[in-house]
Amino acid sequence: MDTIVLKFGGSSVADNEKLKLVADKIIQMKEKNYNVVVVVSAQGKTTDKLIAEANELSNSIQDREMDVLLSSGEQISSAKLSILLNELGYKSISLTGWQARYLYK
């Protein structure tokens, strides 16, 4: 079985209705007998909002803390998409990059 990687940007996962369209595309690929790996961005303007909120707190944000903060947007999108796919009967788990590295060695 071949593997296909799908990437969806923030506007593609901006709300639950758009997440349903993304899920439909993933399901179409699964039904064509592909292993599907999905990469999602944070929903809509989430990243911009998080950056603005962080900048309200500090003018000298450590890179590590900004990375952790901004990655939370992608984690929300991936968790919501996984919840939806499981509800639709398609086994799914959300992973961060480091989790995927250890899970699929």
PELIN-V896293 format. One record per pair of residues at least 6 apart in sequence whose ideal C-beta (glycine too) atoms are under 7 Angstrom apart, sorted by the first residue. I is the first residue (numbers start at 0). J is the second residue. D is the distance in Angstrom with one decimal. If there is no record, write none. Layout:
[[I J D] [I J D]]
This chain:
[[0 32 5.9] [0 33 6.8] [0 34 5.4] [1 33 5.7] [1 34 7.0] [2 33 6.7] [2 34 4.2] [2 36 6.3] [3 28 5.6] [3 33 4.5] [3 35 5.8] [4 36 4.7] [4 38 6.8] [5 24 6.9] [5 25 6.6] [5 28 6.9] [5 35 6.5] [5 37 5.0] [6 38 4.6] [7 21 5.3] [7 37 7.0] [7 39 5.0] [7 40 6.8] [8 40 4.9] [9 40 4.4] [9 41 5.7] [9 42 6.0] [9 43 5.4] [9 45 7.0] [10 43 6.7] [11 17 6.0] [11 21 5.9] [12 18 5.5] [12 21 6.0] [12 39 5.4] [12 40 6.8] [12 42 5.2] [12 76 4.9] [12 80 6.9] [13 42 5.3] [13 43 3.9] [18 79 6.0] [18 80 5.8] [18 83 5.7] [19 83 6.8] [21 80 6.4] [22 80 6.7] [22 83 5.1] [22 84 5.6] [22 87 6.2] [25 35 5.5] [25 37 6.1] [25 84 6.6] [26 87 6.8] [26 89 6.1] [28 35 4.9] [29 35 5.7] [29 89 6.2] [37 80 6.9] [39 73 6.3] [39 76 4.2] [39 77 5.4] [39 80 6.0] [40 73 6.3] [40 76 6.6] [41 72 2.6] [41 73 5.4] [41 75 6.9] [41 76 5.8] [42 72 6.9] [42 75 6.7] [42 76 5.4] [45 72 4.1] [46 69 5.9] [46 72 5.5] [49 68 5.5] [49 69 5.8] [49 72 6.3] [53 60 5.5] [53 65 6.4] [53 68 5.8] [74 95 6.5] [77 93 3.8] [78 93 4.6] [81 91 4.3] [81 92 5.9] [81 93 4.2] [84 91 3.8] [85 91 5.4] [94 102 6.4]]
